[in-house]
Amino acid sequence: MVLLWMDSSAPETVAFAIRGPISRSNLPGLCERVCGLLEDSGADIAFCDVRGVAADAVTVEALARLQLAARRHGCQVRLRHASSELRELLAFMGLRDVLPD
């Protein structure tokens, strides 16, 4: 499930949350919803709350796809509330700098 909301205190940012479990079949819809949010917001930075998502390959793929989509909209995704396991997996996969806090 994806929860979306706009941060009205800073018009150049937007925030959204991803809740698990995430399956590969969820990825197209997830990207579509987040792209819609980014298009509507015009934000430079998107804060993604990943509290409680699994530290697995599907989550990493979802986050990498979201970062790529965000960059196409002139935006950058920054993670919030990432578990130490997820941070370690991102580092192991060489994506820690691609998906910063």
N, C-alpha and C positions, 0 to 999 in steps of 0.2 A: 504494500500500500504506500502511496506517496501523498504526503500532506504538503500543500503549498500555501504560502502567505507572503505578502509584500511587507517590507520594512519601511513604514511611512516616515520614520525619523531621518532617514538618509536616502534621498531619491536615487543615488548612484549605486545602491546595494539592493539586493533581494535575498530572501532566505527561504529555504524549503527543507523538508525532512524526507528521508527515505526510511521506511520501516520494512523489515523483512517478514518472512523469508523472501528472497529474490530468486526467481528462476529465470532461465534463459528466455523463456516465452514472455516474461514481463518486460524485457529490455526495449523492444520497439515502442511500446506504450509509454514507458517511463521517459524515454528520450523525447517522444512527441509532447508529453505534458510539460516537461521542463523547458523545451524549446519554445513552447507557447508562452510560458511564464517569462522567459528571457526576452522574447519579441515584444511583449506587452510592457515590460518594465524599462527597457533601455539601460539596464544596469551594467556597471563595469565589473562588479564583484558579486558573485552568488555564493552565499554561505549555505553549505549543505550539512545538515545535522544527520549524522550516521549512527547516532546512539542506538545500540541494540542490534545492528545488522551483523550478520555473520562475517567473519574474516575468512573469506574463501574466494576462489577464482571468479565466481559469478559476480560477487560484489565488486571485485577489482575491475572486471570487465565493464560493469555498469558505470562505475565511477570514471573510468577512462573514456567511455563513450560520452558521458555527460560533459567531461572536460573538453573533448574535441568539439562537441556541439556548441558549448559555451564560447569557445574561441572563435567559432564561425560567426557568432553574434557579437564579437568584440568584448567578450566577458571572460572572467576567470572564476573557476569553482575553487572555493577554499573549504576544507573540511572542518566540521565542528563536532566535538565529543566522540572522536574516533578512539576505539579501544587500542590498547597497546598491541594487541595481536594484529589488528588491522594495520596499524602503522608499521609493524615489523614486516608484515607480508608485502606492503607497498614498497618498503625499502629493499626487501629481498628480490622483488620483481623489477627493481630499478625505476620505480614510479614515484618515489617519495618527493622529488622536486616537481613532478608533474601535478601532484595532488597535495598541495601544502595545507597546513593548518591556518 
